[in-house]
Amino acid sequence: MKILLIGGTGTIGSVLTDRLKDDHELIIVGHSSGDLQTDITDPKAIQSLFKEVGTIDAVIVTTGSAPIKPLKELTNDDFIEGVKSKMMGQINVALTALDYLNDGGSITLTTGILSHDPIPQGTILSTVNNAVNGFVIGSYGEFMQHGIRINAVSPALVEDSAEALGDYFPGHTPAKMKHVANGYIKSLQTLITGQIIDID
């Protein structure tokens, strides 16, 4: 399978790369490293990436960010930052992929536990995670009409980020990286579609 892995040099993406590299043709995309580079906040950069890569069997996105700040400090620009990156960045990848995925192909996006298990200062992440989940649920029927599946993996705080981010997640139990990778493999290699795959 020819897989475009956007965010393949990051915390989750690098683990997933290790799981998939022996059995699939991977194209690893990062912001400043990897086989290719792109900026998912720029729809034109996404379009250029797909034109360069050509036809693929699957696309997985494990990148996208949003500010973590107290509610009273949040501004319109903070929300726009999260929308441009984690929300519309991933949605624009999925929409662009429609023209490049082979029949039976799949799209896997990444959201997170804050969609339903919020933390202090995590309002923007909760907002955009739910938006991406809503996109998957709302769009999968039309993707099916084009012979394409779409899902999102929604992990808890992952164990490889626990040291750096754990203070933001009081009382949360980190998800094991093996289990997180399994969520993406489930999306990639089974026939499910329109699903939010929770990894706790």
Secondary structure, DSSP 8 states (H G I E B T S, - for coil): -EEEEETTTSHHHHHHHHHHTTTSEEEEEESSSBSEE--TT-HHHHHHHHHHH-SEEEEEE---------GGG--HHHHHHHIIIIIHHHHHHHHHHTTTEEEEEEEEEE--GGGTS--TT-HHHHHHHHHHHHHHHHHHHHHHHTT-EEEEEEE-SBGGGHHHHGGGSTT---B-HHHHHHHHHHHHHS---S-EEEE-
